[in-house]
Every structure is written in structure tokens, then in C-alpha cells.
Amino acid sequence: MLLFLAVLAVQILLPILLIVGHATLRLATTPGLWLRTASLLGLCGLLALIGFWALPTWWTPYVLILLAALATWRAARLLGRHGLHPGSWRRRGEIALSTALLTLALLALPGVIGGGRQVPPDAVDIAFPLEPGRYLVMNGGHHPPLNAHFMTLDDPTLAEYRGQSFGVDLIGIDRIGWRATTPLGTENPADYLIFGKRVLAPCDGTVIHAVGDMPDLPVPEVDTVDRGGNELLIDCGAVQV
């Protein structure tokens, strides 16, 4: 629950607060309109690429980008009606906050868009491992901000589960983008659209390890002892999947 609240605060509450402030607070500097706009769009774009959008849905950051654009229109109207805010503290705060957000986006976006989204030279081509359907890729890519699994590469306590460092999470969703029978989800795994989907062999090979008798746990409980859970390992020749 704490993790969910933290994600909600960073991905939703923070952008909304900044958008509302952009739309309602008078500008204190002449270039402030474009500086505030660029920092907002950069932040929303970054969140769209690295955010955890299973809840709320994947299209939420694009709504935030639209709201940021509308806030810019509103801020421009305020500037035309009332002019610049005379307060020096407002001027310093506007420049500092906008510059910090814009710098964060500019530093993070090249790695996320560039290296993290490109196929690495040593990648192995495999087939999609689930039956046809509508899925959302979470933790996809090979850059830590894009894929949390990569953070386990240097963790010695997870050496026996090193394969998960290259994992990709697939979430079943409906046409609207919900992943479960209710928007917030439930404790019952069967209420999630991914439950019961057939897993297909992504390559021609030999099954060398299989576990299928582990019990389903209430969401979001995880097994901290048998971390592999129900798992299947296939020897595809060049690699094991």
C-alpha cells in the first residue's frame, strides 16, 4: 500500500499540482511561460516513459500532457490580463523550480529514449510467450529507469535468480486499459485479466526445469522464500528462457 501511495503521489498528484499552479499562478518573469511549459511537458513525457501505468491506466500521462498544454493557454491569458507578478520571491521560485524539473527531464530522457529503447547487439530473437490478446508491457527495456529488474544485476543476494534481471512484465488489459475486474484490483488473482492466459514456448527447445504446484497468493503478497514461483525453463540452444 505504501508503494502504491508513493507511485500515485509521484505520477499523479505531483503533475496535477504543478499543472494547477501553472494555470492559476501569475507569471513572474517574461520567459517564465515557456520555461514552466517546457518543464511540465518534459516531466509528463518522462513519466509516460518510465512510470508504472498499470494503475492508473497507460493513457493517463497523455491526459496530463493535454492538461499541461491547456494550463499554458490559461497562463498566457493571465499574463495578458494582469501582467507579471511583482514579487521577487515568486520570480526566484519560478525560475528555480522550472529549471530543476527541466534539467531532470533533459538528463533522463536521452538514456530512456536512446539506449533503453534500442535492441542491444547481443539480443536473442524469440516469439511472444502468451496467447493472442491485449497486453501492457511493464518494465520493458534494458535501462534501469525503464526496467526495475535491471537493478538486481549487481545484487549478490539474488545471484540464484539472475535471469529475472532481464525479465519483462506483461499485464493483461481490456480496451479501456483496466487490468482487473475492478479499477483498483482485488486480492483474488482470478480477477485479473492475465490470469489463465496460456503460456507458449517462445522458441524451439527442451524443457529442462518446471514448477507448477506453487499456490496462488493474494495480491499483492509475494513469496520471499521460493522467489521463482511457478516457472518454466526452456533450453533454446543459444540461451535458456
Buried (B, 14 or more C-beta within 10 A) or exposed (E): EEEEEEBBEEBBEBBEEBBEBBBEBBBBBEEBBEBBBBBBBBBBBBBBBBBBBBBBBBEBBEEBBEBBBEBBEBBEEBBEEEEBBEEEEBBEEBBEBBEEBBEBBEEBBEBBBEEBBEEEEEEEEBEEBBEEBEBBEBBBBBBBBBBBBBEBEEEEEBEEBEBBBBBEBBBBBEEEBBBBEEEEBEEEBEBBBBEEBEEEBBBEBEEEEEEEEEEEEEBEEEEEEEEBEEBBBBBBEEBBB
